[in-house]
Amino acid sequence: MYELNPEKGAWYIMILEVDNIGKFKIKYDYESKPPFKYEPSKEEYIAELKEFPRKEELTPKWLLEIT
């Protein structure tokens, strides 16, 4: 997905809804902090931003505060 819209960066949460007849909806959340069971380190967030850079104005506040 990053390649389709690289200036937005990578999404953090993806919700896939499938109904009982096989129709589905996909929602991508680029802003919310995921509820990680094990929180990534600051270095891991920095590495992700290097691999999937974002414009600063499109970087979520929570991610800017960590990095």
C-alpha positions as protocol buffer text, in pm:
chain_id: "A"
residue {
  index: 1
  type: MET
  ca { x: 0 y: 0 z: 0 }
}
residue {
  index: 2
  type: TYR
  ca { x: 290 y: 235 z: 65 }
}
residue {
  index: 3
  type: GLU
  ca { x: 381 y: 238 z: -304 }
}
residue {
  index: 4
  type: LEU
  ca { x: 33 y: 367 z: -399 }
}
residue {
  index: 5
  type: ASN
  ca { x: 60 y: 675 z: -178 }
}
residue {
  index: 6
  type: PRO
  ca { x: 415 y: 709 z: -40 }
}
residue {
  index: 7
  type: GLU
  ca { x: 375 y: 1061 z: 98 }
}
residue {
  index: 8
  type: LYS
  ca { x: 117 y: 930 z: 349 }
}
residue {
  index: 9
  type: GLY
  ca { x: 355 y: 667 z: 480 }
}
residue {
  index: 10
  type: ALA
  ca { x: 257 y: 321 z: 596 }
}
residue {
  index: 11
  type: TRP
  ca { x: -76 y: 253 z: 764 }
}
residue {
  index: 12
  type: TYR
  ca { x: -73 y: 141 z: 1126 }
}
residue {
  index: 13
  type: ILE
  ca { x: -408 y: -30 z: 1158 }
}
residue {
  index: 14
  type: MET
  ca { x: -605 y: -222 z: 897 }
}
residue {
  index: 15
  type: ILE
  ca { x: -960 y: -340 z: 961 }
}
residue {
  index: 16
  type: LEU
  ca { x: -1104 y: -611 z: 739 }
}
residue {
  index: 17
  type: GLU
  ca { x: -1478 y: -668 z: 764 }
}
residue {
  index: 18
  type: VAL
  ca { x: -1629 y: -973 z: 594 }
}
residue {
  index: 19
  type: ASP
  ca { x: -2001 y: -1044 z: 597 }
}
residue {
  index: 20
  type: ASN
  ca { x: -2173 y: -1381 z: 580 }
}
residue {
  index: 21
  type: ILE
  ca { x: -2208 y: -1371 z: 200 }
}
residue {
  index: 22
  type: GLY
  ca { x: -1841 y: -1294 z: 137 }
}
residue {
  index: 23
  type: LYS
  ca { x: -1859 y: -917 z: 79 }
}
residue {
  index: 24
  type: PHE
  ca { x: -1577 y: -732 z: 243 }
}
residue {
  index: 25
  type: LYS
  ca { x: -1462 y: -381 z: 333 }
}
residue {
  index: 26
  type: ILE
  ca { x: -1109 y: -275 z: 413 }
}
residue {
  index: 27
  type: LYS
  ca { x: -1027 y: 35 z: 617 }
}
residue {
  index: 28
  type: TYR
  ca { x: -675 y: 173 z: 660 }
}
residue {
  index: 29
  type: ASP
  ca { x: -586 y: 395 z: 956 }
}
residue {
  index: 30
  type: TYR
  ca { x: -277 y: 609 z: 904 }
}
residue {
  index: 31
  type: GLU
  ca { x: -317 y: 815 z: 1223 }
}
residue {
  index: 32
  type: SER
  ca { x: -402 y: 605 z: 1528 }
}
residue {
  index: 33
  type: LYS
  ca { x: -141 y: 437 z: 1742 }
}
residue {
  index: 34
  type: PRO
  ca { x: -188 y: 60 z: 1734 }
}
residue {
  index: 35
  type: PRO
  ca { x: -259 y: -121 z: 2061 }
}
residue {
  index: 36
  type: PHE
  ca { x: 66 y: -318 z: 2054 }
}
residue {
  index: 37
  type: LYS
  ca { x: 100 y: -607 z: 2295 }
}
residue {
  index: 38
  type: TYR
  ca { x: 475 y: -536 z: 2296 }
}
residue {
  index: 39
  type: GLU
  ca { x: 563 y: -172 z: 2234 }
}
residue {
  index: 40
  type: PRO
  ca { x: 829 y: -118 z: 1965 }
}
residue {
  index: 41
  type: SER
  ca { x: 1142 y: 68 z: 2072 }
}
residue {
  index: 42
  type: LYS
  ca { x: 1216 y: 424 z: 1965 }
}
residue {
  index: 43
  type: GLU
  ca { x: 1484 y: 282 z: 1733 }
}
residue {
  index: 44
  type: GLU
  ca { x: 1227 y: 56 z: 1564 }
}
residue {
  index: 45
  type: TYR
  ca { x: 995 y: 351 z: 1500 }
}
residue {
  index: 46
  type: ILE
  ca { x: 1286 y: 550 z: 1356 }
}
residue {
  index: 47
  type: ALA
  ca { x: 1383 y: 256 z: 1131 }
}
residue {
  index: 48
  type: GLU
  ca { x: 1024 y: 230 z: 1007 }
}
residue {
  index: 49
  type: LEU
  ca { x: 1016 y: 600 z: 919 }
}
residue {
  index: 50
  type: LYS
  ca { x: 1337 y: 555 z: 723 }
}
residue {
  index: 51
  type: GLU
  ca { x: 1186 y: 264 z: 531 }
}
residue {
  index: 52
  type: PHE
  ca { x: 843 y: 428 z: 491 }
}
residue {
  index: 53
  type: PRO
  ca { x: 906 y: 805 z: 511 }
}
residue {
  index: 54
  type: ARG
  ca { x: 622 y: 1053 z: 558 }
}
residue {
  index: 55
  type: LYS
  ca { x: 592 y: 1425 z: 518 }
}
residue {
  index: 56
  type: GLU
  ca { x: 611 y: 1576 z: 866 }
}
residue {
  index: 57
  type: GLU
  ca { x: 262 y: 1726 z: 836 }
}
residue {
  index: 58
  type: LEU
  ca { x: 126 y: 1375 z: 764 }
}
residue {
  index: 59
  type: THR
  ca { x: 309 y: 1209 z: 1053 }
}
residue {
  index: 60
  type: PRO
  ca { x: 81 y: 1138 z: 1351 }
}
residue {
  index: 61
  type: LYS
  ca { x: 151 y: 1346 z: 1661 }
}
residue {
  index: 62
  type: TRP
  ca { x: 211 y: 1035 z: 1874 }
}
residue {
  index: 63
  type: LEU
  ca { x: 482 y: 918 z: 1632 }
}
residue {
  index: 64
  type: LEU
  ca { x: 651 y: 1259 z: 1621 }
}
residue {
  index: 65
  type: GLU
  ca { x: 662 y: 1259 z: 2002 }
}
residue {
  index: 66
  type: ILE
  ca { x: 833 y: 919 z: 2009 }
}
residue {
  index: 67
  type: THR
  ca { x: 1086 y: 991 z: 1737 }
}
